[in-house]
Amino acid sequence: MSERKRNGSEPLGPYIGYTVSIMMIWSEPQADSQFATVDGLRVHYKRAGRGPALVLLHGSASSLHHFERMAAFLSGSYDVIRPDLPGWGLTGPRADRDYRVPTYADAVARFLEVLGVRRYFAVGNSLGGNIAWNLALSRPERVAGLALVNATGYPEKSVPAGLRLARNPLLRPLLRRVMPRSAVERNLRSAVGPHSGLVDEEMVDRAYQLMNRPENRSAFIDFVNTDQPDRSAEIPRIAVPTLVLRSAGIDGQHFARDIPGARELVHPDGGHLLPEEDPQWVASAVAAFLQTLPASDQPPQGGRQ
């Protein structure tokens, strides 16, 4: 009797020496996943390191995985906290469907209060940067320092094609039911620099799986069609130390001009997803900036190994 007939499976012999690819399940909690209940919402987050608290805020249609490699660089010196923002990742949608940026900022502040973190550095990319500077306006006593990475918030900032499509009243009902993998991949490729090889099968799988979790597609449509308040005139009121990191080709970036004392570094060829495209450049710039701040501005030591 052959080996296949004896055990009902293919013999292993022909496959010895080959690597078997196992697809990651991104839509389920991982070993280091943690959850905190914040005003009735179960927020998914990851936390690693010890030192001053540093919260990393991702952009729209993204997740805490956006900062995976940056967190690895920074957790040697900081208590790095990465939440999945409401509407995205494993946190999922808000019951009230309120996706205004000031509401996000309040939710982040409440999340950190639940964790017992009262003062922190805030780093945000894209929408996460918008949330971070709104947090600095509404909770200046909490934010010890700010790093904005290709942040949004100015009304002239161009809107990506994927978001424009999601605003189409004819497409909205369809996109609530299905989000094609090909559309997810196109959006990712349009968000990176022209020379980037970042977008691969794993990245597309991750984004596709998380977008297609129950209700996440609808949360995306709700977010995109939310009328956001324009607070750009208030940006000069930001009084916390601020680092601005931007890619040379990204528009709508006037934070260094408008925030008193802000420092700016420009990446020559990165795209919108700079923390994933060049995580070491972003992490090194953030760490160097935070180390220049006076000891009196530093959040208290804390965190976990």
Order of alpha helices (4+ residues) and beta strands (2+ residues): alpha-beta-beta-alpha-beta-alpha-beta-alpha-beta-alpha-alpha-alpha-alpha-alpha-beta-alpha-beta-alpha-alpha-beta
